[in-house]
């Protein structure tokens, strides 16, 4: 069973698209949204890692010259 966006499917059918094509389009868009969510999660982890690295570098510089 695949994830679909029902409102999109209904809108496409009401606009005159074939039901099978509307279902496929809704499934592809739902998959795209899932991929974007995964990228956002990865980006949040990377931002956290860069922040921690920057804090460590600043601490080392502070100790070296302070």
OpenMM code with the backbone's topology and positions (N, CA, C; nanometers):
from openmm import Vec3, app, unit

residues = "UNK UNK UNK UNK UNK UNK UNK UNK UNK UNK UNK UNK UNK UNK UNK UNK UNK UNK UNK UNK UNK UNK UNK UNK UNK UNK UNK UNK UNK UNK UNK UNK UNK UNK UNK UNK UNK UNK UNK UNK UNK UNK UNK UNK UNK UNK UNK UNK UNK UNK UNK UNK UNK UNK UNK UNK UNK UNK UNK UNK UNK UNK UNK UNK UNK UNK".split()
positions = [
    Vec3(0.0845, -0.1182, 0.0000),
    Vec3(0.0000, 0.0000, 0.0000),
    Vec3(0.0881, 0.1232, 0.0000),
    Vec3(0.0641, 0.2127, -0.0919),
    Vec3(0.1457, 0.3320, -0.1015),
    Vec3(0.0711, 0.4527, -0.0452),
    Vec3(0.1483, 0.5488, -0.0021),
    Vec3(0.0929, 0.6712, 0.0521),
    Vec3(0.0447, 0.7596, -0.0628),
    Vec3(-0.0749, 0.8151, -0.0495),
    Vec3(-0.1286, 0.9042, -0.1528),
    Vec3(-0.1871, 1.0275, -0.0869),
    Vec3(-0.1934, 1.1334, -0.1632),
    Vec3(-0.2582, 1.2554, -0.1173),
    Vec3(-0.3984, 1.2586, -0.1778),
    Vec3(-0.4974, 1.2283, -0.0958),
    Vec3(-0.6347, 1.2152, -0.1428),
    Vec3(-0.6922, 1.3425, -0.2008),
    Vec3(-0.6619, 1.4567, -0.1401),
    Vec3(-0.7155, 1.5828, -0.1900),
    Vec3(-0.6603, 1.6135, -0.3284),
    Vec3(-0.5328, 1.5865, -0.3488),
    Vec3(-0.4729, 1.6092, -0.4800),
    Vec3(-0.5362, 1.5166, -0.5833),
    Vec3(-0.5526, 1.3927, -0.5458),
    Vec3(-0.6145, 1.2955, -0.6367),
    Vec3(-0.7553, 1.3395, -0.6760),
    Vec3(-0.8337, 1.3819, -0.5776),
    Vec3(-0.9690, 1.4283, -0.6050),
    Vec3(-0.9681, 1.5512, -0.6958),
    Vec3(-0.8764, 1.6431, -0.6712),
    Vec3(-0.8688, 1.7644, -0.7530),
    Vec3(-0.8325, 1.7315, -0.8970),
    Vec3(-0.7390, 1.6398, -0.9153),
    Vec3(-0.7005, 1.6028, -1.0513),
    Vec3(-0.8142, 1.5327, -1.1254),
    Vec3(-0.8868, 1.4461, -1.0554),
    Vec3(-0.9993, 1.3767, -1.1177),
    Vec3(-1.1086, 1.4770, -1.1543),
    Vec3(-1.1343, 1.5715, -1.0640),
    Vec3(-1.2373, 1.6727, -1.0916),
    Vec3(-1.1954, 1.7645, -1.2059),
    Vec3(-1.0650, 1.7793, -1.2273),
    Vec3(-1.0157, 1.8625, -1.3369),
    Vec3(-1.0182, 1.7882, -1.4696),
    Vec3(-1.0480, 1.6586, -1.4667),
    Vec3(-1.0626, 1.5839, -1.5900),
    Vec3(-0.9547, 1.4807, -1.6156),
    Vec3(-0.8660, 1.4594, -1.5206),
    Vec3(-0.7603, 1.3596, -1.5391),
    Vec3(-0.8166, 1.2187, -1.5180),
    Vec3(-0.7518, 1.1223, -1.5779),
    Vec3(-0.7877, 0.9821, -1.5604),
    Vec3(-0.7588, 0.9416, -1.4159),
    Vec3(-0.8408, 0.8557, -1.3585),
    Vec3(-0.8251, 0.8152, -1.2185),
    Vec3(-0.6888, 0.7506, -1.1941),
    Vec3(-0.6452, 0.6637, -1.2837),
    Vec3(-0.5161, 0.5963, -1.2651),
    Vec3(-0.4017, 0.6970, -1.2686),
    Vec3(-0.4089, 0.7941, -1.3591),
    Vec3(-0.3041, 0.8963, -1.3663),
    Vec3(-0.3061, 0.9868, -1.2434),
    Vec3(-0.4251, 1.0180, -1.1955),
    Vec3(-0.4371, 1.1005, -1.0750),
    Vec3(-0.3791, 1.0279, -0.9543),
    Vec3(-0.4032, 0.8977, -0.9437),
    Vec3(-0.3471, 0.8205, -0.8325),
    Vec3(-0.1952, 0.8173, -0.8400),
    Vec3(-0.1418, 0.7967, -0.9598),
    Vec3(0.0040, 0.7918, -0.9768),
    Vec3(0.0677, 0.9260, -0.9431),
    Vec3(0.0053, 1.0351, -0.9866),
    Vec3(0.0574, 1.1682, -0.9559),
    Vec3(0.0555, 1.1946, -0.8058),
    Vec3(-0.0498, 1.1551, -0.7376),
    Vec3(-0.0604, 1.1740, -0.5929),
    Vec3(0.0459, 1.0916, -0.5202),
    Vec3(0.0704, 0.9696, -0.5668),
    Vec3(0.1740, 0.8854, -0.5052),
    Vec3(0.3126, 0.9466, -0.5245),
    Vec3(0.3404, 0.9973, -0.6450),
    Vec3(0.4719, 1.0566, -0.6710),
    Vec3(0.4943, 1.1806, -0.5866),
    Vec3(0.3913, 1.2633, -0.5707),
    Vec3(0.4052, 1.3827, -0.4887),
    Vec3(0.4252, 1.3461, -0.3419),
    Vec3(0.3559, 1.2448, -0.2941),
    Vec3(0.3730, 1.2007, -0.1555),
    Vec3(0.5146, 1.1491, -0.1333),
    Vec3(0.5700, 1.0778, -0.2313),
    Vec3(0.7076, 1.0296, -0.2198),
    Vec3(0.8054, 1.1457, -0.2192),
    Vec3(0.7798, 1.2461, -0.3019),
    Vec3(0.8645, 1.3650, -0.3058),
    Vec3(0.8641, 1.4350, -0.1702),
    Vec3(0.7472, 1.4491, -0.1094),
    Vec3(0.7389, 1.5134, 0.0218),
    Vec3(0.8140, 1.4324, 0.1272),
    Vec3(0.8108, 1.2990, 0.1163),
    Vec3(0.8848, 1.2151, 0.2103),
    Vec3(1.0346, 1.2370, 0.1952),
    Vec3(1.0801, 1.2492, 0.0715),
    Vec3(1.2226, 1.2718, 0.0463),
    Vec3(1.2670, 1.4075, 0.0996),
    Vec3(1.1853, 1.5095, 0.0830),
    Vec3(1.2183, 1.6425, 0.1340),
    Vec3(1.2254, 1.6398, 0.2866),
    Vec3(1.1359, 1.5677, 0.3506),
    Vec3(1.1382, 1.5570, 0.4963),
    Vec3(1.2664, 1.4887, 0.5432),
    Vec3(1.3112, 1.3868, 0.4704),
    Vec3(1.4352, 1.3183, 0.5074),
    Vec3(1.5549, 1.4122, 0.4917),
    Vec3(1.5560, 1.4923, 0.3876),
    Vec3(1.6652, 1.5872, 0.3664),
    Vec3(1.6670, 1.6918, 0.4773),
    Vec3(1.5498, 1.7392, 0.5170),
    Vec3(1.5431, 1.8376, 0.6257),
    Vec3(1.5954, 1.7789, 0.7569),
    Vec3(1.5646, 1.6528, 0.7828),
    Vec3(1.6149, 1.5877, 0.9039),
    Vec3(1.7665, 1.5772, 0.9003),
    Vec3(1.8204, 1.5356, 0.7863),
    Vec3(1.9657, 1.5267, 0.7719),
    Vec3(2.0311, 1.6635, 0.7873),
    Vec3(1.9695, 1.7658, 0.7327),
    Vec3(2.0233, 1.9007, 0.7423),
    Vec3(2.0254, 1.9489, 0.8872),
    Vec3(1.9234, 1.9159, 0.9636),
    Vec3(1.9198, 1.9545, 1.1047),
    Vec3(2.0349, 1.8894, 1.1809),
    Vec3(2.0634, 1.7635, 1.1528),
    Vec3(2.1747, 1.6942, 1.2184),
    Vec3(2.3069, 1.7582, 1.1780),
    Vec3(2.3231, 1.7899, 1.0504),
    Vec3(2.4471, 1.8525, 1.0047),
    Vec3(2.4669, 1.9899, 1.0672),
    Vec3(2.3606, 2.0662, 1.0818),
    Vec3(2.3716, 2.1974, 1.1452),
    Vec3(2.4153, 2.1830, 1.2911),
    Vec3(2.3624, 2.0840, 1.3591),
    Vec3(2.4016, 2.0595, 1.4974),
    Vec3(2.5496, 2.0215, 1.5052),
    Vec3(2.5942, 1.9366, 1.4125),
    Vec3(2.7336, 1.8927, 1.4118),
    Vec3(2.8285, 2.0095, 1.3837),
    Vec3(2.7931, 2.0965, 1.2911),
    Vec3(2.8762, 2.2129, 1.2605),
    Vec3(2.8817, 2.3061, 1.3808),
    Vec3(2.7704, 2.3243, 1.4482),
    Vec3(2.7675, 2.4084, 1.5675),
    Vec3(2.8575, 2.3552, 1.6773),
    Vec3(2.8546, 2.2251, 1.6987),
    Vec3(2.9404, 2.1662, 1.8012),
    Vec3(3.0878, 2.1760, 1.7624),
    Vec3(3.1178, 2.1562, 1.6352),
    Vec3(3.2559, 2.1674, 1.5882),
    Vec3(3.3058, 2.3102, 1.6045),
    Vec3(3.2240, 2.4064, 1.5677),
    Vec3(3.2614, 2.5468, 1.5822),
    Vec3(3.2846, 2.5824, 1.7287),
    Vec3(3.2009, 2.5331, 1.8172),
    Vec3(3.2188, 2.5579, 1.9602),
    Vec3(3.3504, 2.4980, 2.0089),
    Vec3(3.3845, 2.3796, 1.9602),
    Vec3(3.5114, 2.3177, 1.9996),
    Vec3(3.6312, 2.3957, 1.9487),
    Vec3(3.6269, 2.4433, 1.8253),
    Vec3(3.7369, 2.5210, 1.7685),
    Vec3(3.7528, 2.6519, 1.8443),
    Vec3(3.6421, 2.7182, 1.8741),
    Vec3(3.6494, 2.8441, 1.9498),
    Vec3(3.7088, 2.8189, 2.0874),
    Vec3(3.6731, 2.7093, 2.1512),
    Vec3(3.7291, 2.6751, 2.2826),
    Vec3(3.8799, 2.6535, 2.2731),
    Vec3(3.9248, 2.5820, 2.1697),
    Vec3(4.0694, 2.5594, 2.1531),
    Vec3(4.1437, 2.6903, 2.1266),
    Vec3(4.0871, 2.7762, 2.0451),
    Vec3(4.1507, 2.9059, 2.0186),
    Vec3(4.1555, 2.9887, 2.1457),
    Vec3(4.0490, 2.9864, 2.2219),
    Vec3(4.0437, 3.0611, 2.3477),
    Vec3(4.1521, 3.0131, 2.4442),
    Vec3(4.1707, 2.8823, 2.4542),
    Vec3(4.2720, 2.8268, 2.5435),
    Vec3(4.4129, 2.8548, 2.4933),
    Vec3(4.4330, 2.8558, 2.3620),
    Vec3(4.5659, 2.8774, 2.3056),
    Vec3(4.6118, 3.0220, 2.3208),
    Vec3(4.5212, 3.1171, 2.3062),
    Vec3(4.5600, 3.2572, 2.3069),
    Vec3(4.5070, 3.3329, 2.4274),
    Vec3(4.4331, 3.2669, 2.5129),
    Vec3(4.3712, 3.3372, 2.6255),
    Vec3(4.4494, 3.3300, 2.7534),
] * unit.nanometer
topology = app.Topology()
chain = topology.addChain("A")
for resn in residues:
    res = topology.addResidue(resn, chain)
    for name in ("N", "CA", "C"):
        topology.addAtom(name, app.Element.getBySymbol(name[0]), res)
